[in-house]
């Protein structure tokens, strides 16, 4: 379960992590009351479950009421990466002196938490790791003992955080780890953690992903669930979906096969836009829901790959029907079938009225074609 920024910050506050004064609005009429409480200038922040909001024009600074009202009018009801903006966070503008990155993530190799700290906040953590490897450090955390003070200090000093900021960073990092453990989180992140010109510290942005299977233990957290999206995926279409930052949409069947397809896309020089396991839903409503989801995300190509003991021709028919009933689709779609009746499945695709369908006969070929057609190949 992904939390919106304002939801993550509400939870962070409960754990002693400072955040800027803010208010959530869903209507222009609410702006006056929000600004009276916060004061000017403010930052108007679109609340959507995707990264890159700033680059997409979803975060704007307003120095006066006229500018704030104009941004609220522009943003409410607009779309950021295909996701509709229904709420805005109006937040006090912070005077920034330094920006850091703090994160606790689940490491799938060690099956435990990893703490990540960087002295270069405000950037994509993957870009920092690639371009400034000496400015980012990480450490596996022993789940039995938790994140110790000396470990947090070592991370802070090793990443290049200024000496005068270390105590504050350590305190916030340990509290962030408490959020991770006590909320059964899969990811907790502050980017950036801001130090102001007065030496104050604030979580200027926050992400919190909670393990869905743990929600029965957290009735207080269920209020944060985005019911519209999650019900549509899990209950109606039986889809398991994780959004990523790439441009190649993935539709597959089975978690292992889906991850294999993603690995091949990366090996071919591309970036997956998502993990999407349609499972048996590919014989029902999943194809149409998956297509809408990926088109909303703004992908440049879609790769559909199945390896199954089920009827490939039945899956092909459902997928082709979904494409042909989606007039807005205008991107290349690469399909690959392996399993029962796969030849019949290929023939169904060949006879489709949608002419930007491309057939591949193995995963390597499918990945290479997808990367090439998406425009980001090697």
C-alpha positions as CSV (number, residue, x, y, z in Angstrom):
1,X,0.0,0.0,0.0
2,X,1.5,3.3,-1.1
3,X,0.8,6.4,1.0
4,X,0.4,9.8,-0.4
5,X,3.0,12.4,0.7
6,X,0.7,14.1,3.1
7,X,-0.2,10.7,4.6
8,X,3.4,9.7,5.0
9,X,4.1,13.0,6.7
10,X,1.2,12.5,9.1
11,X,2.7,9.2,10.2
12,X,6.3,10.6,10.3
13,X,5.1,13.3,12.7
14,X,3.8,10.7,15.1
15,X,7.3,9.3,15.3
16,X,9.0,12.6,16.0
17,X,10.1,13.5,12.5
18,X,9.6,17.2,11.9
19,X,7.6,18.3,8.8
20,X,6.7,21.8,7.5
21,X,3.3,23.2,8.4
22,X,0.8,22.3,5.8
23,X,-2.9,21.6,4.9
24,X,-4.5,19.3,2.4
25,X,-7.2,20.8,0.1
26,X,-9.4,19.4,-2.6
27,X,-11.2,22.6,-3.6
28,X,-10.1,26.2,-4.3
29,X,-12.5,27.4,-1.6
30,X,-10.3,25.8,1.0
31,X,-7.2,27.7,0.1
32,X,-8.0,30.9,2.1
33,X,-8.2,29.0,5.4
34,X,-5.1,26.9,4.6
35,X,-3.0,30.0,3.8
36,X,-4.2,31.9,6.9
37,X,-2.9,29.1,9.1
38,X,0.4,28.6,7.1
39,X,1.3,32.0,5.9
40,X,3.1,33.0,2.7
41,X,5.0,32.0,0.7
42,X,3.8,28.4,0.2
43,X,4.5,25.4,-1.9
44,X,1.6,23.9,-3.8
45,X,2.2,20.1,-4.2
46,X,0.1,17.7,-6.2
47,X,-0.8,14.5,-4.3
48,X,-0.4,11.6,-6.7
49,X,1.3,8.2,-6.2
50,X,4.2,8.7,-8.6
51,X,7.7,10.1,-8.6
52,X,8.9,13.0,-10.7
53,X,6.1,15.4,-9.7
54,X,8.3,18.4,-9.8
55,X,9.7,17.7,-13.3
56,X,6.1,17.2,-14.4
57,X,5.0,20.6,-13.2
58,X,3.1,19.2,-10.2
59,X,5.0,21.2,-7.5
60,X,5.0,25.0,-7.6
61,X,6.1,27.8,-5.3
62,X,3.6,30.6,-4.7
63,X,4.9,33.9,-3.2
64,X,1.4,35.5,-2.9
65,X,-2.3,34.5,-2.8
66,X,-2.9,35.3,-6.4
67,X,-0.2,32.9,-7.6
68,X,-1.3,30.2,-5.1
69,X,-4.9,30.4,-6.4
70,X,-3.7,30.2,-10.0
71,X,-1.7,27.1,-9.3
72,X,-4.5,25.5,-7.3
73,X,-6.9,26.1,-10.3
74,X,-4.3,24.7,-12.7
75,X,-3.4,21.6,-10.8
76,X,-6.7,20.4,-9.3
77,X,-8.2,18.0,-11.8
78,X,-5.1,17.9,-14.0
79,X,-3.1,14.8,-14.6
80,X,0.5,14.0,-13.5
81,X,1.9,11.0,-15.5
82,X,-1.7,10.0,-16.3
83,X,-2.8,10.2,-12.6
84,X,-5.6,12.6,-11.8
85,X,-4.8,15.2,-9.1
86,X,-7.7,15.2,-6.6
87,X,-5.8,16.7,-3.6
88,X,-3.1,19.3,-3.1
89,X,-0.8,19.7,-0.1
90,X,-0.4,23.5,0.6
91,X,2.8,23.7,2.6
92,X,5.0,26.3,4.2
93,X,8.0,27.2,2.0
94,X,11.2,26.2,3.7
95,X,14.5,28.2,3.5
96,X,16.9,25.4,2.4
97,X,20.6,25.4,3.3
98,X,21.4,21.7,2.8
99,X,19.5,18.7,1.5
100,X,20.1,15.0,2.5
101,X,18.6,11.7,1.7
102,X,17.5,9.0,4.2
103,X,15.8,5.7,3.4
104,X,15.0,2.3,4.9
105,X,14.2,-0.3,2.3
106,X,13.7,-4.0,2.2
107,X,16.6,-5.9,0.7
108,X,15.4,-9.0,-1.2
109,X,18.8,-10.6,-1.0
110,X,19.3,-10.5,2.7
111,X,15.5,-10.6,3.5
112,X,16.0,-7.7,5.8
113,X,16.1,-3.9,6.1
114,X,18.8,-1.7,4.6
115,X,19.5,1.9,5.7
116,X,20.6,4.3,3.0
117,X,22.0,7.7,3.6
118,X,23.3,10.4,1.2
119,X,24.6,13.9,1.6
120,X,23.1,14.7,-1.8
121,X,19.3,14.9,-1.2
122,X,16.7,16.1,-3.6
123,X,18.0,13.9,-6.4
124,X,17.0,10.4,-7.6
125,X,18.9,8.1,-5.4
126,X,19.8,5.9,-8.3
127,X,21.4,8.8,-10.1
128,X,23.4,9.7,-7.0
129,X,24.6,6.1,-6.7
130,X,25.7,6.2,-10.3
131,X,27.2,9.7,-10.6
132,X,28.4,10.3,-7.0
133,X,29.0,6.9,-5.4
134,X,31.1,8.4,-2.6
135,X,28.1,10.5,-1.5
136,X,25.8,7.6,-0.7
137,X,26.3,4.7,1.7
138,X,24.1,1.8,2.9
139,X,24.2,-0.7,5.7
140,X,22.2,-3.9,6.4
141,X,20.4,-3.7,9.7
142,X,20.1,-6.7,12.0
143,X,16.4,-7.1,12.5
144,X,16.9,-8.5,16.0
145,X,18.9,-5.5,17.4
146,X,17.6,-2.8,15.2
147,X,19.4,0.3,13.9
148,X,21.9,1.2,16.6
149,X,23.1,4.8,17.3
150,X,26.7,4.0,16.2
151,X,25.5,2.5,12.9
152,X,23.4,5.6,12.1
153,X,26.4,7.8,13.0
154,X,28.7,5.8,10.8
155,X,26.3,6.1,7.9
156,X,26.0,9.9,8.4
157,X,29.7,10.6,8.6
158,X,30.6,8.2,5.7
159,X,28.1,9.8,3.3
160,X,29.6,13.3,3.9
161,X,26.9,14.8,6.0
162,X,28.2,17.9,7.8
163,X,29.4,17.4,11.4
164,X,26.9,20.0,12.8
165,X,24.0,18.1,11.2
166,X,24.9,14.6,12.3
167,X,23.0,14.5,15.6
168,X,19.8,15.6,13.9
169,X,20.2,13.2,11.0
170,X,20.9,10.3,13.3
171,X,17.7,11.1,15.4
172,X,15.6,11.3,12.2
173,X,17.1,8.1,10.7
174,X,16.4,6.1,13.8
175,X,12.8,7.4,14.0
176,X,12.4,6.5,10.3
177,X,13.5,3.0,11.1
178,X,10.9,2.9,13.9
179,X,8.3,3.8,11.2
180,X,9.6,0.9,9.0
181,X,9.4,-1.7,11.8
182,X,6.2,-0.6,13.6
183,X,4.2,0.0,10.4
184,X,5.4,-3.1,8.7
185,X,6.7,-1.0,5.9
186,X,8.5,-2.1,2.7
187,X,10.0,1.3,2.2
188,X,10.4,4.5,4.2
189,X,12.1,7.5,2.6
190,X,12.8,11.2,3.1
191,X,14.1,13.0,0.1
192,X,15.0,15.6,0.8
193,X,15.7,15.9,4.5
194,X,16.2,19.7,4.7
195,X,18.4,21.7,7.0
196,X,17.3,25.4,7.0
197,X,19.4,28.5,7.2
198,X,18.5,28.6,10.9
199,X,19.6,25.0,11.5
200,X,16.1,23.6,11.7
201,X,15.4,20.2,10.2
202,X,12.4,19.1,8.2
203,X,11.3,16.1,6.1
204,X,10.5,18.1,2.9
205,X,9.1,15.1,1.1
206,X,8.3,11.6,2.2
207,X,7.4,8.1,0.9
208,X,5.9,5.3,2.8
209,X,5.0,1.9,1.3
210,X,3.3,-0.5,3.7
211,X,3.1,-4.3,3.3
212,X,-0.5,-5.0,2.3
213,X,-0.4,-8.4,4.0
214,X,0.2,-6.8,7.3
215,X,-2.8,-4.4,7.3
216,X,-4.8,-6.7,9.5
217,X,-2.4,-5.7,12.3
218,X,-2.8,-2.0,11.6
219,X,-6.5,-1.0,11.5
220,X,-5.4,2.6,12.1
221,X,-3.5,2.5,8.8
222,X,-6.3,1.2,6.6
223,X,-7.7,4.7,6.4
224,X,-4.7,5.6,4.1
225,X,-5.5,3.0,1.5
226,X,-6.3,4.4,-2.0
227,X,-9.4,2.3,-2.3
228,X,-10.2,3.3,-5.9
229,X,-7.0,2.1,-7.4
230,X,-6.3,-0.9,-5.2
231,X,-9.8,-2.2,-5.4
232,X,-9.7,-1.9,-9.2
233,X,-6.5,-3.9,-9.4
234,X,-6.9,-6.5,-6.7
235,X,-10.6,-7.3,-6.5
236,X,-11.9,-6.5,-10.0
237,X,-8.9,-7.6,-12.1
238,X,-6.8,-9.7,-9.8
239,X,-3.6,-7.8,-10.7
240,X,-0.5,-7.5,-8.6
241,X,1.1,-4.1,-9.6
242,X,4.1,-2.1,-8.6
243,X,4.9,1.2,-10.3
244,X,8.5,1.9,-11.3
245,X,10.3,4.8,-13.0
246,X,10.9,3.3,-16.5
247,X,9.1,3.7,-19.9
248,X,8.4,0.1,-20.9
249,X,5.1,-1.3,-19.6
250,X,5.2,-5.0,-18.6
251,X,2.2,-7.4,-18.5
252,X,3.0,-11.0,-17.6
253,X,1.7,-14.0,-15.8
254,X,3.3,-15.3,-12.6
255,X,5.7,-13.3,-10.3
256,X,8.7,-15.3,-11.5
257,X,8.0,-14.8,-15.2
258,X,7.2,-11.2,-14.7
259,X,10.5,-10.6,-12.9
260,X,12.4,-12.5,-15.6
261,X,10.8,-10.3,-18.3
262,X,11.9,-7.2,-16.3
263,X,15.4,-8.5,-16.0
264,X,15.6,-9.1,-19.8
265,X,14.4,-5.6,-20.5
266,X,17.1,-4.2,-18.2
267,X,19.7,-6.4,-19.8
268,X,18.7,-5.1,-23.2
269,X,19.2,-1.5,-22.0
270,X,15.7,-0.5,-21.1
271,X,13.8,0.4,-18.0
272,X,10.6,-1.3,-16.9
273,X,7.8,1.0,-16.0
274,X,6.2,-1.5,-13.6
275,X,5.8,-5.0,-12.3
276,X,2.4,-6.4,-13.3
277,X,1.4,-10.0,-12.7
278,X,-2.0,-10.6,-14.2
279,X,-2.1,-14.3,-13.3
280,X,-5.4,-15.9,-14.1
281,X,-6.9,-12.5,-14.4
282,X,-5.4,-12.4,-18.0
283,X,-8.3,-14.7,-18.9
284,X,-10.8,-12.2,-17.5
285,X,-10.7,-8.4,-16.8
286,X,-7.0,-8.0,-16.3
287,X,-5.9,-7.1,-19.9
288,X,-8.2,-4.1,-20.2
289,X,-7.4,-2.8,-16.7
290,X,-3.7,-3.4,-17.3
291,X,-3.8,-1.5,-20.6
292,X,-5.6,1.5,-19.0
293,X,-3.2,1.5,-16.1
294,X,-0.1,1.5,-18.3
295,X,-1.5,4.1,-20.8
296,X,-2.3,6.3,-17.8
297,X,1.3,5.9,-16.7
298,X,2.5,7.2,-20.1
299,X,4.7,4.3,-21.2
300,X,6.4,4.3,-24.6
301,X,5.9,0.6,-25.3
302,X,4.1,-2.4,-23.8
303,X,5.6,-5.9,-23.5
304,X,3.1,-8.7,-23.0
305,X,4.7,-12.1,-22.2
306,X,3.2,-15.3,-20.9
307,X,4.6,-18.8,-20.2
308,X,1.7,-20.9,-18.9
309,X,0.0,-24.2,-18.9
310,X,-3.3,-22.4,-19.6
311,X,-4.7,-21.7,-23.1
312,X,-2.5,-19.2,-24.8
313,X,-5.1,-18.6,-27.5
314,X,-7.7,-17.6,-24.9
315,X,-5.2,-15.2,-23.3
316,X,-4.4,-13.8,-26.8
317,X,-8.1,-13.3,-27.6
318,X,-8.7,-11.4,-24.4
319,X,-5.6,-9.2,-24.9
320,X,-6.4,-8.4,-28.5
321,X,-10.0,-7.6,-27.6
322,X,-8.7,-5.2,-24.9
323,X,-6.4,-3.5,-27.4
324,X,-9.1,-3.1,-30.1
325,X,-11.5,-1.7,-27.6
326,X,-9.0,1.0,-26.4
327,X,-9.0,3.7,-29.1
328,X,-6.4,5.9,-27.3
329,X,-3.7,3.3,-27.6
330,X,-1.0,4.5,-30.1
331,X,2.2,2.9,-28.9
332,X,4.0,-0.3,-30.0
333,X,2.9,-3.5,-28.2
334,X,5.2,-6.5,-28.2
335,X,3.7,-9.9,-27.5
336,X,5.2,-13.3,-26.8
337,X,3.4,-16.5,-26.0
338,X,4.7,-19.8,-24.8
339,X,2.5,-22.7,-23.8
340,X,-0.6,-24.5,-24.8
341,X,-2.0,-23.4,-28.2
342,X,0.7,-20.8,-28.7
343,X,0.6,-21.0,-32.5
344,X,-3.1,-20.2,-32.4
345,X,-2.3,-17.3,-30.1
346,X,0.2,-15.9,-32.6
347,X,-2.4,-16.2,-35.4
348,X,-5.0,-14.2,-33.3
349,X,-2.4,-11.4,-32.9
350,X,-1.5,-11.4,-36.6
351,X,-5.2,-10.9,-37.5
352,X,-5.7,-8.0,-35.1
353,X,-6.9,-4.7,-36.5
354,X,-4.3,-2.9,-34.4
355,X,-1.3,-2.7,-36.7
356,X,1.4,-1.7,-34.1
357,X,1.5,-5.2,-32.6
358,X,4.8,-7.0,-32.9
359,X,5.3,-10.7,-32.3
360,X,8.4,-12.2,-30.6
361,X,9.2,-15.8,-30.1
362,X,11.4,-15.8,-27.0
363,X,12.0,-13.4,-24.1
364,X,15.3,-12.1,-25.3
365,X,13.8,-11.1,-28.6
366,X,10.8,-9.6,-27.0
367,X,12.9,-7.4,-24.7
368,X,15.2,-6.2,-27.5
369,X,12.3,-5.3,-29.7
370,X,10.5,-3.5,-26.8
371,X,13.6,-1.5,-25.9
372,X,14.2,-0.5,-29.5
373,X,10.6,0.5,-30.2
374,X,10.4,2.4,-26.9
375,X,13.3,4.6,-28.2
376,X,15.8,3.8,-25.4
377,X,17.8,0.8,-26.7
378,X,21.5,0.3,-26.6
